[in-house]
Amino acid sequence: MDRSLVIKRITRNAIMLAFLCTVGMFAIPLGEVKISLQLLLVFIIGLTVYSVLDGLIITFLYLLIGLFLPIYAGFSAGISPTFGYVIAFVVMIIPLYYLNKIKIKNSIIRMGIACGVALIVCYVIGTVFLCIYLQMDVQKAIFISVFPYLFFDILKIIMAIIIVHLLNKKNM
């Protein structure tokens, strides 16, 4: 592999990890719901990485760093009831990357499909972890951890698609 490409990938991955660690800490309280931009950044990372391995490394390092330093939403660290969603960020990279490579000419539709599937993966893993961690039934977990965030997560998908679309246009 070309040395300059390796340096470019490492630099880009480090910048994406730094963005995720920095922006991901902040959470905007809207009543009982706190909205963070972690998911937006995971969508952008998954849609723009050079390889699926790069995305897995970025999100896994985020998970690992957050076990010890307060970089998760709300300046939190360690394992909490919402840690399943952080685990999901790593897994989400796989559908984001591969579904964004499918043969659909319209990139906006392709990215929308990738983000939609990845969001479902996030909700499933996060909700299952929440149920286990708090010994809660699934319906209650969905009611407190999915429904209040669904609208905002769809907005994050739209924002990610717009940002990536603009980045792709600029690179052409």
Number of C-alpha atoms within 10 A of each C-alpha: 5 7 8 9 10 11 11 12 16 13 12 15 20 13 13 20 21 14 14 23 25 16 17 22 20 19 17 12 11 8 6 8 13 14 18 21 19 23 22 23 22 26 27 23 26 31 27 18 20 14 15 18 12 19 28 20 15 25 27 18 15 23 23 15 16 22 17 12 14 15 22 27 23 16 15 16 19 15 14 13 14 16 21 22 24 24 19 23 29 21 19 28 31 19 21 30 25 14 21 22 14 13 9 12 8 8 17 16 13 19 29 19 18 26 32 18 16 25 22 14 19 23 19 17 19 24 29 19 22 23 18 13 15 11 11 14 13 14 11 12 19 18 12 14 18 18 11 15 15 13 10 14 20 16 13 21 23 16 15 23 23 15 14 19 16 11 12 12 9 8 7 5
